[in-house]
C-alpha cells in the first residue's frame, strides 16, 4: 500500500497534519490486524494406516492466535474433530471417534501457526479437513486433504483388486492382483535370525520388567513402613502432649448457685444431670435462667489448669469448655467466643468446635471422656479425646482479659443424661 501526502502543509497546520497521518496509519494498522487468511498445505498429506498425522495451518499475516477460537472439521459431514477455545482444548463436543486421539500443537500459536496431531490413523480418517480460525471481529478457514494408504502384510488377503478411473471421461477399469508368498519377508532366509532376535528381546524386556516390579514392590514396602513409623511417632507425640498437661490437674466441682433450674447436681457436686422437671430454686443474679448451663465453683486467672469429664452419657446434645466470669446469665446464649465461651459440643451425634465459626470435627468414634487444658501463658484452650489419647481441637490466641475463667458445662434435651467430672488422682 502506497500512501502519499502533499508536503505543502503550513507550519501552523503541522499538528493537524500529524494528527491526520497518525489517525490514518492507526486505522490501516487496525484493519490489517483484524483481517487475516488461513493457509494450509498446497498438497495432500499422505499417512499410512496406524501412524500419526500432522495437519498444519497458519494465519497470514502472522499474528497471535492464543485468544482466538480454532476448530477442525471433517468437511464430508461437518463433524467436530477438535476445538481450541478460551485458551485451552475443549473435548466435550468432540465426536467419539476422535476422542483421546487428537491434540492441537500450539508451539507457534503466538505467530498464528498450529498443527492438529491425530494418533493412530485409520482409513475412515481419509478425506478433507477444515482448519477454522475466528477472532472477535473476523474469521477464516482453509481446507486440507488427508490420504491414507493401506499396508499389505502377509496376513492380508492375497487376492487384491486394483482399479483405475478417469473422472473427466467417467470411465474406469478394475482387475484382480495376486501377491505370492515370496513377496513377504517371511520367505527370506534370515527370517529365523529375526525370530531369535525377537525372542531374545522379549526375554530381556521380561527380565527388566521383573526387576522394576521387584524394585517397585520394595519401594512400596518402604513407603508403607515409613507411613507406619510416622503414625506411631505422631501417636507418641500426642500422648506426650497430653501427659504434659495432665500434671496440671485441677480439682473442679460444680457451682449450684449458677446451675439452671432444670439441672440436678450430685451431693459431691461432680455430676450434673438433666432433670425432667424445673426445680424451685432462687433466681439469683449468678444463675442461668434460659440456657441449661452451670459453671465450675472456682475460677482461674493465671497458670495452667486441666480437668477431665465423662460425656459418653451426655445424650444427644451437650457442650463443655470454659467461659469468662462476665458471661451473660439471663436470656439465651450464643455459644461462641463473642459470648465469652470457648467450647466443643455434641449436636445429635456430630461433634463441632464453637469458634468464631462452627468447626466440624472429623471424629471416627463416639467420645467417652474429654480433657480440657486452660493455658494462660500460651493463651490456649485445648480439648483431648482421653480414650484415644489424641487432641480434638485447640482455641488459639484466646483473649482472656483480666477476668476469671471458669469451667463451663451445658446439657440439654434428654432427661436423665449426665456429665460427670473425673478425679484422676482417685482413679
C-alpha positions in Angstrom: 0.0 0.0 0.0 1.4 3.4 -1.0 0.4 6.5 0.9 1.4 10.0 -0.3 0.6 13.4 1.2 1.3 16.9 -0.2 4.2 18.4 1.6 3.0 22.0 1.5 1.3 21.9 5.0 2.0 25.2 6.6 3.9 25.3 9.8 0.8 26.5 11.6 -1.1 23.4 10.5 1.7 20.9 11.2 0.0 19.5 14.3 -3.2 18.9 12.4 -1.4 17.2 9.5 0.5 15.0 12.0 -2.8 14.0 13.7 -4.4 13.1 10.4 -1.4 11.0 9.4 -1.3 9.2 12.8 -5.1 8.5 12.7 -4.9 7.2 9.2 -1.9 4.9 9.9 -3.7 3.6 13.1 -6.8 2.9 11.1 -4.8 1.0 8.5 -3.0 -1.0 11.2 -6.2 -1.9 12.9 -7.7 -3.2 9.6 -4.7 -5.2 8.9 -4.7 -6.8 12.4 -8.4 -7.7 12.1 -8.3 -9.3 8.7 -6.4 -12.4 8.0 -6.2 -15.5 5.8 -6.0 -19.1 6.9 -3.4 -21.0 4.8 -2.9 -24.8 4.7 -0.6 -27.1 2.7 -1.0 -26.9 -1.1 -0.7 -30.7 -1.4 -2.4 -33.7 0.1 -0.9 -35.1 3.3 -0.3 -38.9 3.0 -0.1 -41.1 6.0 -0.1 -44.9 6.4 -2.8 -46.6 8.5 -1.7 -46.9 12.1 0.6 -44.0 12.0 0.1 -40.4 13.3 -0.8 -37.4 11.1 0.1 -33.8 11.4 -2.3 -31.3 9.7 -0.7 -27.8 9.8 -2.2 -24.4 9.0 -1.3 -20.8 9.8 -2.5 -17.2 9.6 -1.4 -14.7 7.1 -0.2 -12.1 8.1 1.4 -13.7 11.2 -0.4 -12.7 14.4 -1.0 -14.1 17.9 -3.9 -16.6 18.0 -3.8 -17.5 21.7 -7.2 -15.8 22.3 -8.8 -16.9 19.1 -11.1 -19.9 18.5 -9.6 -22.7 16.4 -11.9 -25.5 15.1 -11.2 -28.6 13.0 -14.0 -30.3 11.0 -14.2 -33.2 8.6 -15.7 -31.5 5.6 -17.7 -34.5 4.4 -20.1 -34.4 7.4 -19.1 -31.2 9.3 -18.3 -33.2 12.4 -16.2 -31.5 15.1 -12.8 -33.1 15.2 -11.1 -30.7 17.7 -11.9 -27.4 19.4 -9.5 -24.9 20.9 -11.4 -22.1 22.8 -10.8 -19.8 25.7 -7.1 -20.6 25.7 -7.4 -24.4 26.1 -8.6 -27.5 24.3 -12.3 -28.3 24.7 -13.0 -32.0 24.3 -16.7 -32.2 25.4 -18.2 -31.5 22.0 -15.7 -33.7 20.1 -17.2 -36.7 18.2 -16.4 -40.0 19.8 -14.2 -41.4 17.0 -11.6 -38.7 17.7 -11.8 -38.6 21.5 -8.4 -39.1 23.1 -6.9 -39.2 19.6 -6.3 -35.5 18.8 -4.0 -32.8 20.2 -3.6 -29.2 19.0 0.2 -28.4 18.8 0.5 -24.8 19.9 4.2 -24.1 19.9 3.8 -21.4 17.3 0.4 -20.1 18.2 1.8 -16.7 19.1 2.7 -16.4 15.4 -0.6 -17.9 14.2 0.9 -21.4 13.5 -0.8 -24.5 14.8 -1.0 -28.2 13.8 -3.6 -30.9 14.5 -2.0 -34.1 15.7 -4.2 -37.2 15.0 -3.0 -40.5 16.5 -3.5 -44.0 15.1 -4.8 -43.0 11.6 -7.5 -45.4 10.1 -8.8 -45.5 6.6 -12.0 -43.8 7.8 -10.0 -40.7 8.5 -9.3 -40.1 4.9 -10.8 -37.0 3.3 -10.9 -33.2 3.6 -10.4 -31.4 6.9 -11.2 -27.7 7.5 -9.0 -25.5 9.7 -11.2 -22.7 11.0 -9.9 -19.6 12.9 -12.2 -17.0 14.5 -11.3 -13.7 16.3 -13.9 -11.3 17.8 -14.1 -9.4 14.5 -13.1 -11.8 11.7 -12.9 -15.4 10.7 -11.3 -17.6 8.0 -10.7 -21.2 7.1 -8.5 -23.5 4.9 -9.1 -26.9 3.5 -6.6 -29.7 3.9 -6.7 -33.2 2.3 -5.6 -36.3 4.2 -4.8 -39.5 2.2 -4.5 -42.9 4.0 -2.5 -45.8 2.4 -3.1 -49.3 3.5 0.0 -51.5 4.0 -0.3 -55.0 2.6 1.0 -57.7 5.0 1.4 -61.4 4.9 -1.8 -61.9 6.8 -3.7 -59.8 4.3 -5.8 -61.4 1.6 -3.6 -62.4 -1.4 -6.4 -61.5 -3.9 -6.4 -57.8 -4.2 -8.4 -55.6 -6.6 -6.8 -52.7 -8.5 -9.0 -50.0 -10.0 -8.1 -47.1 -12.3 -10.6 -44.4 -13.1 -10.8 -41.2 -15.2 -13.1 -38.6 -13.5 -13.3 -36.4 -16.7 -14.4 -39.2 -19.0 -16.3 -41.1 -16.3 -14.5 -44.3 -17.3 -12.6 -46.9 -15.3 -11.1 -50.4 -15.3 -10.7 -52.9 -12.5 -8.5 -56.0 -12.3 -7.5 -58.7 -9.7 -3.9 -58.9 -8.5 -2.4 -62.0 -6.8 0.5 -61.5 -4.4 2.8 -64.5 -3.9 4.1 -65.6 -0.5 7.7 -64.9 -1.7 6.8 -61.2 -1.8 6.8 -61.1 2.0 9.8 -61.1 4.3 8.6 -64.4 5.8 10.2 -66.3 2.9 13.7 -64.7 3.4 16.5 -67.0 4.8 17.3 -64.6 7.6 13.8 -64.8 9.0 14.9 -67.3 11.6 17.5 -64.8 12.9 14.9 -62.2 13.2 12.7 -64.5 15.3 15.6 -65.4 17.5 16.4 -61.7 18.0 12.8 -61.0 18.9 12.7 -63.9 21.4 15.9 -62.6 23.0 14.5 -59.1 23.1 11.3 -60.4 24.7 13.3 -62.2 27.4 15.3 -59.0 28.0 12.1 -57.0 28.4 10.6 -59.6 30.7 13.7 -59.6 32.9 13.8 -55.8 33.0 10.1 -55.7 33.9 10.6 -58.2 36.7 13.5 -56.2 38.0 11.5 -53.0 38.0 8.5 -54.8 39.6 10.7 -56.1 42.4 12.1 -52.6 42.9 8.6 -51.1 42.9 7.4 -53.7 45.4 10.4 -53.0 47.7 9.8 -49.3 47.4 6.1 -49.7 48.3 7.0 -51.7 51.4 9.5 -49.0 52.3 6.8 -46.3 52.0 4.3 -48.4 54.0 6.9 -48.9 56.8 7.7 -45.1 56.7 4.0 -44.2 57.0 3.6 -46.7 59.9 6.6 -45.2 61.6 5.2 -41.6 61.2 1.8 -42.7 62.5 3.5 -44.3 65.6 5.6 -41.2 66.1 2.5 -38.9 65.8 0.7 -41.1 68.4 3.6 -40.9 70.8 3.8 -37.1 70.4 0.0 -36.8 71.1 0.4 -39.0 74.2 3.4 -36.9 75.4 1.5 -33.7 74.8 -1.5 -35.0 76.9 0.8 -36.3 79.7 2.4 -32.8 79.9 -0.9 -31.1 80.6 -2.3 -33.8 82.8 0.2 -32.9 85.5 -1.7 -29.6 86.0 -4.8 -31.5 87.3 -7.3 -29.1 88.9 -9.9 -30.2 91.5 -13.1 -28.9 89.7 -16.5 -29.1 91.3 -19.8 -27.6 90.1 -21.3 -24.3 91.4 -25.0 -24.9 92.4 -25.5 -21.1 92.6 -25.1 -20.9 88.8 -27.0 -24.1 87.8 -30.1 -23.7 85.6 -33.3 -24.9 87.4 -33.5 -27.9 85.0 -30.1 -29.2 86.2 -29.6 -31.5 89.2 -26.2 -31.6 90.8 -24.9 -34.6 92.8 -24.1 -34.2 96.5 -20.4 -34.0 95.9 -21.0 -31.5 93.1 -19.1 -33.5 90.5 -22.0 -34.7 88.3 -24.7 -32.7 86.5 -27.9 -34.4 85.3 -30.7 -33.1 83.0 -33.9 -33.2 85.1 -37.4 -33.9 83.8 -38.9 -31.0 85.8 -37.9 -27.5 86.7 -36.6 -27.2 90.3 -37.8 -24.4 92.7 -34.5 -22.6 93.3 -33.8 -18.9 94.0 -33.4 -16.7 90.9 -30.2 -15.1 92.0 -28.1 -13.0 89.5 -25.5 -15.7 89.0 -28.0 -18.4 87.8 -28.6 -19.2 84.2 -32.3 -18.9 83.5 -32.6 -19.8 79.8 -29.5 -21.8 78.6 -29.3 -25.0 80.5 -25.7 -24.4 81.9 -23.7 -24.5 85.0 -20.2 -23.2 85.9 -17.4 -24.6 88.0 -17.2 -23.2 91.5 -13.6 -21.9 91.1 -12.3 -19.5 88.5 -8.7 -19.1 87.3 -6.7 -16.0 86.3 -3.2 -17.5 85.5 -1.1 -20.6 85.1 -2.1 -23.9 83.5 -5.2 -25.9 84.6 -6.5 -29.3 83.4 -9.6 -31.4 84.2 -11.5 -34.3 82.7 -15.1 -35.3 82.4 -17.2 -38.3 81.2 -19.5 -37.2 78.3 -20.5 -40.6 76.9 -23.8 -40.5 78.8 -24.5 -36.8 77.9 -27.2 -37.7 75.4 -27.8 -36.0 72.0 -26.7 -32.5 73.0 -24.1 -31.2 75.3 -21.3 -28.7 75.4 -18.2 -28.3 77.6 -15.4 -25.8 77.8 -14.6 -22.5 79.6 -16.3 -19.2 80.0 -15.4 -15.7 81.4 -16.9 -14.6 84.7 -18.9 -11.9 82.9 -20.8 -14.4 80.8 -24.5 -13.5 80.3 -26.6 -15.4 82.8 -30.1 -14.2 81.8 -31.6 -15.0 78.4 -30.4 -17.3 75.6 -26.7 -17.7 74.9 -24.9 -18.0 71.6 -22.1 -20.4 72.3 -19.0 -18.7 70.8 -16.0 -16.5 71.8 -18.2 -13.5 71.1 -20.3 -14.6 74.1 -17.1 -15.2 76.1 -17.4 -19.0 75.7 -14.8 -21.4 74.3 -16.4 -24.9 74.0 -16.9 -28.0 71.9 -20.3 -29.6 71.6 -22.2 -32.7 70.5 -25.2 -31.9 68.3 -27.2 -35.0 67.5 -24.1 -37.1 67.4 -22.0 -34.7 65.4 -19.0 -33.0 67.1 -18.0 -29.5 66.5 -15.9 -26.7 67.9 -17.8 -23.5 68.6 -15.2 -21.0 67.4 -15.9 -17.7 65.6 -17.5 -20.1 63.0 -18.6 -23.7 63.7 -15.8 -26.1 63.0 -16.9 -29.7 62.3 -14.6 -32.2 64.0 -14.0 -35.4 61.9 -14.1 -37.9 64.8 -14.4 -41.6 63.9 -15.7 -42.8 67.3 -18.2 -41.6 69.8 -16.5 -39.6 72.6 -16.5 -41.2 76.0 -14.2 -38.9 78.1 -12.9 -35.4 77.3 -9.9 -33.5 78.8 -9.8 -29.7 78.9 -6.5 -27.7 79.2 -6.6 -24.0 80.1 -3.2 -22.3 79.5 -3.0 -18.6 80.3 0.7 -18.2 79.2 0.1 -19.7 75.7 -3.5 -18.3 75.6 -4.8 -21.7 74.6 -7.9 -23.7 75.4 -7.3 -27.3 74.2 -9.6 -30.4 74.2 -8.5 -34.0 74.2 -10.1 -37.4 73.4 -8.9 -39.3 76.5 -9.8 -42.8 75.4 -7.7 -42.5 72.2 -5.1 -40.1 73.7 -5.4 -37.6 70.8 -6.1 -33.8 70.6 -9.5 -32.8 69.4 -9.3 -29.0 68.9 -7.4 -26.0 70.2 -8.6 -22.4 70.5 -5.5 -20.3 70.0 -4.8 -16.6 70.8 -7.7 -16.5 73.3 -8.4 -13.1 74.8 -8.8 -13.9 78.5 -8.7 -10.2 79.6 -8.3 -9.8 83.4 -11.4 -11.8 84.2 -11.6 -15.1 85.9 -12.1 -18.1 83.6 -14.5 -20.8 84.9 -15.1 -24.4 83.7 -18.3 -24.4 81.7 -20.9 -27.2 81.2 -24.2 -27.5 79.3 -26.6 -30.4 78.9 -29.9 -30.2 77.1 -32.9 -32.1 75.7 -32.9 -35.6 77.2 -33.8 -36.0 80.9 -31.6 -38.4 82.8 -28.5 -37.8 80.8 -25.5 -36.5 82.7 -21.9 -35.2 82.6 -19.6 -36.3 85.4 -16.2 -34.8 86.4 -13.3 -37.2 86.9 -10.8 -37.1 89.7 -7.6 -38.7 88.1 -5.9 -38.9 91.5 -8.6 -41.1 92.9 -8.9 -43.2 89.7 
